[in-house]
Amino acid sequence: MSDKKDAWDKFDIIFKSIVLGLIPIVIAFAADNVARSIKRGELIQSLVDSLSKGDTSRDIALIALDEALPVQMRMHQTDRKQKT
């Protein structure tokens, strides 16, 4: 009985160590995604500002904006255009 309890104690310690090791990895991954989204939002905002100014960089801003938009957003806009 004591051997069985020791095995479960070891398993419990190993399991908790793995879980505690994975928590920072998941948090770091989520933080990277948030930072990437914020930078993409800033890029899109600056491109929209460039488009509204009406200077010669409009073509470049349109191309860059098309590339900066996430694929899902472009697909959603295409679906909306097809419905109307």
Secondary structure, 3 states (H helix, E strand, C coil): CHHHHHHHHHHHHHHHHHHHHHHHHHHHHHHHHHHHHHHHHHHHHHHHHHHHHCCCCHHHHHHHHHHHCCHHHHHHHHHHHHHC
